[in-house]
Amino acid sequence: MKLLVVVALAGLVTTGALAQSATPSHPDSVLRSTLVRIESDLQADGYHPVRVASRAGGRFQGRELLLRGDTIVVIDRSSERAIAIADIDSVWVRRDAGRDLGLIFGGACAFIGGVFGGVIATGPDSGSGSPLPAIATGATFGGAICGAAGWLLGSVIQTWRLYYPPEMESST
C-alpha cells in the first residue's frame, strides 16, 4: 500500500514539473517583432534593402517594408509584393559595412603612403627648408584618392545580415 502511494506521488511530481517547463517563444511573435523593428529602421534610414525568402513566393527584395495585418508588403522601385507572415522563411537586411571599411583602410593606407612619399620627396639633398608642405600634400591627395577608391570598392561588396530566423545559441 505504501509503495502504491509513493508511486502515485512520484507521478504527480513529474507531471507538475512538466507543467512548469519553459516554453520557447512563438515563431510568429518573434518574426512579427523582427519585422516591426526592420520596418522602423527602414523608415528612419530608408537606404538599406530588405530581402525576404518564402516557400510560396521565392526570394524578393525591396527598399521599403510595410506590415499590414498578417501580411507584409515589400516595395521596390516599380513593384510591390505581398506575402503572408506565416510563409516567411528568412528575412535579410543589407548593410554597407564595406563602404566604411574601404574608406577607412584605403584612406589610412594612402595617408601613410603619402607621408612616406613626402618625406622621400624632400630628402636632405633637395635643398628645401621644411618637408612639411610635401608631406601634407602627399598625405592629403593620397588619402583622398585612395579613400574614395576604397569607398567605391567597398560599395561593390554587399553584406547581408540575417534577422530571421535568429541564430540559435548553444545550450552548453
Secondary structure, DSSP 8 states (H G I E B T S, - for coil): -HHHHHHHHHHHHHHHHHHTS-----HHHHHHHHHHHHHHHHHHH--S-EEEEETTTEEEEESEEEEETTEEEEE-SS-EEEEEGGGEEEEEEEE-HHHHHHHHHHHHHHHHHHHHHHHHHT-TTS--S-SHHHHHHHHHHHHHHHHHHHHHHHHHS-EEEEEES-------
